[in-house]
Amino acid sequence: MNINGKIMRNVLVVGAFGKTGIAVINYLVKKGFKVKATDMKKEIPDELKNISNIEYYLGAHNENLLNNIDFVIISPGVPSNISIILKAKKMSIPVLSEIELAYREFPYNWVGITGTDGKSTTTALTGTILKEERENIVVGGNIGEPLIEKLVDVPKDTIVVSELSSFQLENIINFKPFIGTLLNISQDHLDRYNSMEEYVLAKFNLFKNQTEKEFSIFNFRDEISKNYINKVKSKKYFFSRYSIPDRGAYFKEGKFFWKNGEKIEEIADEQDMKIYGEHNKENILAAITIAKLFNIKNEKIKKGIRKFKGLEHRMEFVAEIQGRRFINDSKATTVSSVRMSISSINGKGIIIMGGKDKGLDFSLLDDVLSAKAKYLILTGEAKQKIKNSIKFDRKKIVDADSFEGAVIKAFKLSEYGDTILLSPGCASFDMFKNFEERGRKFKEIVYNLKKEFQ
């Protein structure tokens, strides 16, 4: 690999045993790099046991591992402020994210999608739309599929649609998307970042290498991002479900439109949506904007919107039991996403929240809970903080000692016509490996409940 004019062959992978780390190691070994791998875990995963010529260092990230290393690859789950990474930077050893590595393998036609909420849905929807007209589309990134293993020997006309977290954007050097999209910004990961500004600046790394030849897309109503947009050099487009931007997509009177100067085109109708929730209109608008910048025909965009039925764990309808609708929104790990999800339910509902706190301000839920929640069921490590932060009627707050207990209590308190919504507002790590496992457990409990009433 050539970095700053220097050929580099010796690499250290920090955080080697997660999905991203494993994909990076497989790529590096195939490309002939000399690899050291370090992870806090003390057992090598099965996926790496048959790969030879790797030096493993388990249980700690020892700074001595940096000796004779040309560059470091850091997995997104590893904070950039740990001692070995700070030492590497002090020694002028380049620290790269997996996204940076993937970009160096394939530096063409990237779409980068970031934001606090809606990234996965928008990424998957954009991929679905683009595939209606273009053959070579690769979708991956934070959506759960490392891109480094997908971009070897792909055709140069391939479009890469990537979901990018702030963690992945912390350590980019040359990465430059053809289209960078910022959906929204609200409180998140304040257990990792020292301030909200630090989190915002990580997001805006998406645009730092762009020039006037590239495009950027922003949410017209996002107040936080407005303060930073003027520093972005690329051509700016906007989307909004409340206003009409000069350039971009908007929603009005039940329809989705595209506007570029004086020209206005109707793209789709609200009835074409197959995904639940008002906030998903913004995700659709962002995807429309990306598609139009690739000159995708309107009828193809509409067809893609109709085809897309959403992702698991994102306002996912699970079952109806005795007139109660169960919705799995396990991916809602921020206050803003919980607000949008609660606002989207029909009528009132029973809300299940809790998990591992990420340093968020739950008082921002006061108005929407008062308007939409019959009861609030709390579980997990953060339940006391949530209770102390909000002004919701204490008689309507119910503690649960277990996750299953929370679902059972919600069902017992519900009435015909209610929605029972899992929208945790917290990370899952106090009880589950990830939000997917939490969502699957929720569905398992609901399906077992349904069997009792068949």
N, C-alpha and C positions, 0 to 999 in steps of 0.2 A: 504494500500500500504506500502511496505517495502522499505525505503530509508536509506541506510547506517546502516542497522540493526535496524531501528526504525519503528514501525508501525504508519502510519499517516492516519488520517481520516478527518481532517478539511482542506478544500481547498478553495482558492480564485481564481476565474477565472477573469482575467483582459482582457478586450476586449471581452465581453460576447455575444454581439448581432450580430456578423458576423456569416458566415456559419460555421467556425471552432469552435467558442465559443459555438454556439448552439449544435453542435455535441458533444463537450466535456461535456457540462452540462447534456445532455441526458444520456451519458455514466456514468458519476459520480453518478447521482441520482439512476440509475438502480443498480449500484454497492454498494449503501448504504452510500456514502460519505455525509458529512455535507457540503453544498455548499453555499459560498457567491459569488455573481456575480456583477461586476462593469463594467460600460460602459459610455463613454462620451455622448452617446445618452440619451435622456430623456423619451423614450417610450419603453416599453417592447415589443419585436416582438411577433406576433401571435403564432409562433412556441413554445414559452415558457410560454404562459399565462395559460395553463392547467397543468403545472408541479408544484407540491406543494413542500413545505419544502426547498425553496430557499430564501435567503435574497438578495434582489436587492438594489443596490446603483447606482443612475443614475446621469449623468451630470458631474461627476468628479471622479478621482481616489484618494480617501482620504487615506493617509498613516496609519490612525488609523485602517483601515480595516485589517491590518496585525496582530493585537492582537489576540492571540490564534489560529493562522493559522499554519498548519503543512507544507504545500507547496503551491506554486502558479503555475497556468497554464497561460501562456501568449499567446494570439493569435498572428499570424504572422504579422498582420497589426499594432501591437502596438510596437513602438520602445523600445529596451531594455535599453535605457538610461533615461527613464522618472523616476521621483523621487520615485514613489512607488516601482519600480523594483530595483532601486539602494538601497533603504532602506531595501528591503527584503533580498538582498544579503549581506548587511552589518550586518543584524540580523542573518545571516546563515540560512535563510529560503530557501530551494531549489526552484529554478525557472525552470520549465519544459516547453518545447514546446509540442504541441499536438502530434508531431512525437515521442518524447520521451515516452509519455504516451502510444501511440499505440504500440511501441516497447516492453514496459513492459508487455502489454497484449499478444503480440505474438512475441517472440524474435527469429524467425527462418526465414531463406531463404529470406532475404530482398535484393532487388535491389534498390539502391539509385541512382537517376539520377539528376545531377545538371549541372549548366553552365549558361552563360549569355543568350545564344540563343539556341533554338532547344529542350528545355527540354520536352515540352508537346508532340511534334511530336514523339520524340524518345521513350518517355514513352508509348504512345498509340501504336506505331508500335511494340515495344518490347512485349507488352501484346498480340497483335494480333498474332505475331509469336509463342510465347510460348503456346498459346491456341491451336495451330495446333497439339501439341503433348502431352501437359500436361492438366489435367482436372481442377485442383484447382489453378486458377490464380486470384489475386486481384490487380486491378489497381486503384491508387488514389494519394492523396497528393495535391500538388499545382496545379495539373491539374483541380481542381475544386471539388474534392470529398474527404472530410476528411476521413482518414483511421481509426480513432478510432471507427467509427460506423460500419466498415466492418470486423473487425478482432476479434470479439467476437465469440468464439466456432467454429472457422474454423479448418479444419484438419491440422495436423502438417506438411504434405507434401505440403501445400499451398506455392506458391511463391508470394511474395508481390512486385509489381513493383511500385515504388514511385517516383513521381516528387518532388524534394525538392528545395525550394528557399533558398537564403542566410538567409532570415528572419527566416525560419523554422529551420535552422541549428545553429542559434545563441545560443539557449538554450537547447542543448542536453548534457546528462550526460553519459549514458551507451550505447546509440544507436550505433550499429555496423552493417553495411550492409555486407552481404556475398559478394556482388559485388557492389562496389562504382564506379560510372562513372562520370567523369568531361568532358563535351563536349567542352568547350571553356571558356575563360574569357576575357571580354573587359569592357569598362566603363559602369557602371549602378548604379543606386541608390545612386549617390553621393550627393543627397539631404538628405540621411539618414546616410551615413557613413562619418566619418571625413577625410578619406583618401582612396585611391585605395587599399592600403595594408590591411586596415581594412576589406574592402569588400572581398578581396581575401582570407584572413584568415577565414572569415565566411564560404566561400565555402569549404575550406579545412578541416573544422570541420567534413565533411563527412567521412574523413579517420582517424580521430584522435584516435579512439579506435580499429582500425583494427590491426590484427597480421599477421604473415606469413601464417596463415591458410585461410585468405580471399583473395579476388582479387580486384584490382583497374584497371580502364581503363581510358586512357588519349588520347587526340588529339595530335598526333605526331608533328604537326606543331604549336601548341599553345605556343607562346613565353613566355607569363606571367606565365603559370602553370609550365613550365620547371624549373623555379627558386625555386619551392617549392616541386617538386616531390621526391627529395632525402630524405625528411623527412617521406615519406609514407612507412610503414613497410610491407604492403601486396604485393602479387605477382602482378607485373605490366604487363599489356597488352596495346597495342596502336592501333589506327586506323588512316588511312591517305588516302586522295585521290591524294596525290602528291608523296609519298615515300612508300617504302616497309619496314615495321617494322619486326624485328626478330620474334615477337609474336604478332599476332593480325590480323586485317582485313584491306584490302587496295583495291583501285580502279585503274584499269589499262586497257587502250585500250577498254573501254566500258563494262568492266566486274568487278564484285565484287569477291574478293578472300579472303581466310582464310589461314594464314601461322602460323605454330607452329613449330619452329625450321626449319628443312629441308623439312617438309611436306607442300605442297601447294595444296589447294582444291578450285576449282571454285564453287561459291555459286549461283550467279545469274547474269543476264545480265541487262544492262542499260534499255533495253526495258521492263523489268519486273516492273520498277518503275511506279507507278500511281500518284506520287506526284510531284509537279512542283518545279523547282529551283535546281541549282547546289549545294547549301548548303545542300539540303536534301540527297545528296549522303553521306555526313558525318554522318547524323543521321541514315541512313541505315547501314553504317559501324559499328557504335557504337552498334546498335541493333543486328547485326550479331555476334559481339564479345560477347555480353551478352549471346546470344542463344547458341553459341558454348561452352561457359563455363558451361552451363547446359546440354551439350551433346545432343542438339536438332539436329535431322537429317537434312542434307543439303536440301533435297527435301521439308521438312516441312518449313524450313526458306524461301526458294524460294516461296513457296505457300503463306506464310504470307506476304511477300513483295508485291506479286501480288495482294493480297486481300486488302491491306491497301490503302485507297484513300485520306488520309490526314484529317486534322482537320479544323473546321470552323475558319475563321479569320486568317489563316496562308497561305498566297499565294493562296487564295481560288478564283477560277474562278467564277465570278458572272453571267455575261451575255456578249453577243456581240451585239452592236448596231451600225448599219451602218458601219460595219467593224472595230469598236473600241472594244477592249477587256478590260473589267473592272475586276480588281483583288483586292480583299479585303485582305489586310495584316495588319489589325488593331492591331494584337498582336505585331507587330514590334515597340517596345517602346525603343529600344536602337539604337545608331549610327551604331554599327556593324551589327545588323539585317537589318537595312535600306540599308546599303552597299550591303549585300548579295542579298537582294530582288531586288534592282535596277539592279544589275549585272546580275540577272537571267532572266530579261525580254528580249524577242526577239526584236531586233531592238531598236528603241528609244521610249520614252513614256512621258506622262505627270504625274508628281509625286505630290501627295498631302501629305503635312507634317504639323505638328503642334499639339498643345495640351498644356499640363502642363509640363514645363521644369523639368528635373531630374538632372540638373547640368552637362550635357554632353557636349563634344567638337564637335560641328557640322562641324568644319573646316575639319574634317577627311572625309567628304563627297565630297570635292572639285573635286577630280579626277573622281569619278564615276558619279557625276552629269554632269560634262563636257562631258563625254563620252556617256551618255545614255539619258539625259533629254532634251526634247525640251523646256519644261516649268516647273517651280516649283511653285505650288500653296500653299500659306501659310495661315494658319488659327489658331485661338486659342491664348492663352497667350504667347506662346513661339515664335510667328512668327517674332517679331522684333529681338530677340536674334539670331534666325536662320539666318535671313537676314544679320545681322551684323557680323556673324561668318564666312560666306562663301564668296568665290570669284566668284561665279557663275554670269554670265551676268545679270546685273540688269534689262535689258530690257526683260528678260525672267522670271523674278520673279513677280508673281501676288498675291496681297493681297486679301483675301476674308473676308467679315464681318461675315459670318456664315459658318457652316459646309456644309449645303446644297448649299450655294452659291459657295463654293469651288468645289464641284462636278459638278455643272452646268457650271462654268467657264472652268474647265478642259475639259468638253465635247465640248464646243464651240471652244476651241483652238486646239482641236485634228483634225487629218486627218485620212482618211481610212488607216488601217493597224497599227495604234498606239495602245499602251497599256496605259490605265489610271489606275495608281497604287496608292491605299491608303496605305502608309507606313509611319506612323506619326512620329516615332522617339521620341515620347513623351508619357507621361501618359495621361489618358483621363479625369482626374478628374475636369478639368476646365469646361467641357461641358457635360460629361456623368458619369454614376456611375462606369463604367469599360470599358475595351476594347471590351467586348462582345456587350454591348449596342451600342458603337460607330460603330462596324462592322455591326450590324443589321441595324442601321440607314443608313449606306452607301448602303447596299443592297436594302433597301426600296426605297431610292432615285433613284438608278439605275433601279429598276423594274418599277418605275413610269415613268422614262424616256423612257424605252423600250415600254411601252404602247402607248406613244405618236407617235411612229414610226411604229406601227403594222398596 
